[in-house]
Each structure stands twice: as structure tokens, then as C-alpha cells.
Amino acid sequence: MQFLREIVVSLLIVVAVGFVLFAISGVWPPLVAVESDSMEPHLQKGDLVLVMDENRFEPAFAVGDTGVVTAAAGAENDYHRFGGPGDVIVYRPSGSAAATPIIHRAHLYVEADENWYDRADPDVIDASSCADLAACPAPHAGFITKGDNRVTNDYYDQTRGISTVVEPEWVKGRAVVRIPWVGWIRLVASDLTLPGLSATLFAGGTIGIGPGSQLA
């Protein structure tokens, strides 16, 4: 009987912590377990990451009313997250509710029909003009995203078909806190460590990162 009571108390504590984190972050579930290496060395497989609603505590130099700071704006304003300029965001690729969410850095914000070739990092594009660059001109306004791993993710998500330009409505939140190793508990329990996935939502569901070392 005492053992059962301890289990119930433990579950209540877990639920209470979850709701406290939800109250702080405004995102449910508020924690994701990183499942791949596309964000290394800044986020590593097995890390647990707290995700916050992008409009909470947003800097003055966030893009419009999106609450997200791009890498370009971050570099100009000395704003860094997880070892790099700008925000790391969680988004649904191509806006699909059925697709595995992705956690990558927001590099650029582009307008609809924009030729963003000249603003792209030449080291991560294999094109000689906008005509040779996927998602250019931009089909709509939104973010150009990329994993931090320079070995496995030396390209933008949009140029490999991982997602089209990310509309602000597809962003689920900004990654704000990393807890090393704790996410392994969730990864082992979930049995969802599959090629092409990058993270698993702590309270269920999945988060991905596309092609790369195990995702993008």
C-alpha cells in the first residue's frame, strides 16, 4: 500500500512540475529530448530542452511580431543562444501537423517573392543564383533555418526539401534552456530513436531535425 502511495505521489509531483513549466513557458509539452546530432556541438543527443512560447520575453529586435531573433539580427545585436547568434526554434516542417517537428536555428527572415540568394551564407549553398536555389524566390514570408552541425548539416533546411520557408505560424516556440543527459530517460523509454528524427517531446509526440547525422 505504501509503495502504491509513493507511486501516486511521484506521479503527482511530475504532473505538478509539468504544469509549473507550462505556466512559465506557455508551451505544452514544455520539454523536448534531443534525439540526434544535427545541432551539435550546442545541443547534443540526450539533452533535455525547455521550449518557451516565442512571444514571451521577446527582445526588441525580434522579427516583427514573431518573437524570433534570426542569426543575422542576433549577430548584429550580440544576442546568442546555445553557442550561436539568434534563436533556436521548434517548428512544424511545411506546416504539417502530422510531420515530426524540427528544432533548428532561424538564420534569415525573408519576404514573399524575395530573392534571398545574396543574403545566404555562400558556404552552405550550392547554387550560382536564386534560380538554382531551392525555395528562392521565397514562396511566402518566413524563416530560413539550419542545424548547427557543420559536418552533417552544411545546408539550409529549405535547400534540401526538409521544409519550405517556415511561416511564423508554424513555429511552436524558442529553445531556451538545455539540461544535459536527462533526455536519455525519455529516449530509452519512448523507443522512438529512428533515423531522421532529432528530438522527442518530453510529454509525448516527436520532434525532428531532418536528414543529417540522424536528422536535420
C-alpha positions in Angstrom: 0.0 0.0 0.0 2.8 2.3 0.9 4.5 1.5 -2.4 1.4 2.4 -4.3 1.1 5.7 -2.4 4.7 6.6 -3.3 4.0 6.0 -6.9 0.9 8.2 -6.8 2.8 10.9 -5.0 5.7 10.7 -7.5 3.2 11.0 -10.4 1.5 14.0 -8.8 4.9 15.7 -8.4 5.8 15.1 -12.1 2.4 16.5 -13.2 2.8 19.5 -10.9 6.3 20.2 -12.3 4.9 19.9 -15.8 2.2 22.4 -15.1 4.6 24.8 -13.5 6.9 24.6 -16.6 3.9 25.1 -18.8 2.9 28.2 -16.8 6.4 29.6 -17.3 6.9 28.6 -21.0 3.4 28.8 -22.4 4.2 25.7 -24.5 2.8 22.1 -23.9 4.7 19.9 -23.6 7.4 22.3 -22.4 10.3 19.9 -22.6 11.9 18.1 -25.6 14.6 15.4 -25.6 17.2 15.8 -28.3 17.4 12.7 -30.3 20.0 13.4 -33.0 23.2 15.3 -33.6 22.2 17.9 -36.2 22.5 20.7 -33.6 25.9 19.6 -32.2 28.0 20.9 -30.5 25.5 23.2 -29.0 22.7 20.7 -28.4 23.5 17.0 -28.1 21.7 13.8 -28.3 20.2 13.1 -24.9 19.9 16.7 -23.8 16.6 17.9 -22.4 15.5 21.3 -23.7 12.9 23.7 -22.3 10.9 25.4 -25.1 9.2 28.7 -24.5 6.5 30.5 -26.4 8.3 32.7 -28.9 6.4 35.8 -27.8 7.3 35.6 -24.2 10.2 37.9 -23.1 11.0 38.6 -26.7 13.8 41.1 -27.5 13.1 44.4 -29.1 15.0 43.3 -32.2 12.9 40.1 -32.9 11.4 39.9 -36.4 8.1 41.9 -36.4 5.6 40.2 -34.1 7.1 36.8 -34.5 9.1 36.9 -31.2 12.0 35.2 -33.0 15.5 36.7 -33.4 17.3 35.5 -36.6 21.0 34.6 -36.6 21.6 37.7 -38.8 19.9 40.0 -36.2 21.5 38.2 -33.3 25.0 38.8 -34.7 24.2 42.5 -35.1 22.8 42.8 -31.5 25.1 40.5 -29.6 22.2 38.1 -28.9 23.3 34.5 -28.7 21.5 31.2 -27.8 23.2 27.8 -27.4 26.6 28.9 -28.7 25.4 30.8 -31.8 23.7 34.1 -32.8 19.9 34.2 -32.9 17.2 31.8 -31.7 16.9 28.1 -32.0 13.2 27.3 -32.8 10.9 24.4 -32.8 8.7 24.3 -36.0 6.4 22.0 -38.0 8.1 21.4 -41.4 6.0 22.8 -44.2 3.2 23.5 -41.6 2.2 19.8 -41.5 0.5 18.8 -38.2 1.3 15.2 -39.0 5.1 15.8 -39.6 7.7 15.4 -36.9 8.6 18.9 -35.5 12.1 20.2 -36.1 14.5 22.0 -33.8 17.0 24.3 -35.7 18.3 27.8 -35.7 16.5 30.6 -37.5 19.1 32.1 -39.8 17.2 34.6 -42.0 13.7 36.1 -42.3 12.6 36.5 -45.9 9.7 38.2 -47.5 7.3 36.7 -50.1 8.9 36.5 -53.5 12.3 37.7 -52.1 15.5 36.8 -53.9 17.4 35.9 -50.7 20.4 34.4 -52.6 22.7 37.3 -51.8 21.9 37.1 -48.1 22.6 33.4 -47.9 25.8 32.1 -46.4 27.8 31.1 -49.5 29.4 28.2 -47.5 26.1 26.4 -47.2 24.5 26.8 -50.6 25.3 25.0 -53.8 23.9 27.4 -56.3 25.1 30.2 -58.6 21.9 32.2 -58.5 18.4 32.4 -57.0 17.2 30.3 -60.0 19.4 27.4 -58.9 18.5 27.7 -55.2 15.5 25.8 -53.8 12.8 28.0 -52.2 14.2 31.0 -54.0 12.5 33.3 -54.6 10.7 32.7 -51.3 7.2 31.3 -51.9 6.0 33.2 -48.8 7.3 35.2 -45.9 9.1 33.2 -43.2 12.3 31.8 -41.8 15.3 30.1 -43.4 16.6 27.5 -40.9 19.6 25.3 -40.4 21.1 22.8 -38.0 24.3 23.9 -36.2 26.3 20.7 -37.0 28.9 21.9 -39.6 29.7 18.4 -40.7 26.3 16.8 -41.2 24.1 20.0 -41.7 26.1 22.2 -44.0 23.0 23.3 -45.8 19.7 25.2 -45.1 16.7 23.1 -44.4 14.9 24.8 -47.3 17.5 23.8 -49.9 17.2 20.1 -49.1 13.4 19.9 -49.0 13.2 19.4 -45.2 10.8 22.2 -45.1 9.8 25.1 -47.3 10.3 28.6 -45.9 9.0 28.4 -42.3 5.9 30.6 -41.8 5.8 32.2 -38.3 2.5 30.3 -37.6 4.4 27.0 -37.8 6.8 28.0 -35.0 5.9 26.2 -31.8 8.5 28.0 -29.6 12.1 29.0 -28.9 14.5 26.7 -27.1 15.8 28.5 -24.0 17.4 26.1 -21.5 19.5 22.9 -22.1 19.8 20.2 -19.4 22.5 17.7 -20.4 21.8 14.0 -20.5 18.4 14.0 -18.7 16.7 13.4 -22.1 18.1 9.9 -22.3 15.5 8.8 -19.8 12.8 9.8 -22.3 14.6 8.4 -25.3 15.1 5.0 -23.7 11.5 4.9 -22.5 10.0 6.0 -25.8 11.8 3.5 -28.1 11.5 6.2 -30.9 15.1 6.7 -31.8 14.7 6.5 -35.5 16.8 7.8 -38.4 15.5 11.1 -39.5 14.3 12.2 -36.1 16.0 14.7 -33.8 14.0 15.1 -30.6 11.1 13.6 -28.8 8.6 15.7 -26.9 9.0 15.0 -23.2 5.3 14.5 -22.7 4.7 12.6 -25.9 4.9 13.2 -29.6 8.2 13.8 -31.5 10.5 16.5 -32.7 12.7 16.0 -35.6 15.5 17.6 -37.5 15.6 16.2 -40.9 18.4 14.5 -42.8 21.8 14.9 -41.3 23.6 12.7 -38.9 20.2 11.4 -37.8 18.0 14.3 -38.6 18.3 17.8 -39.9 
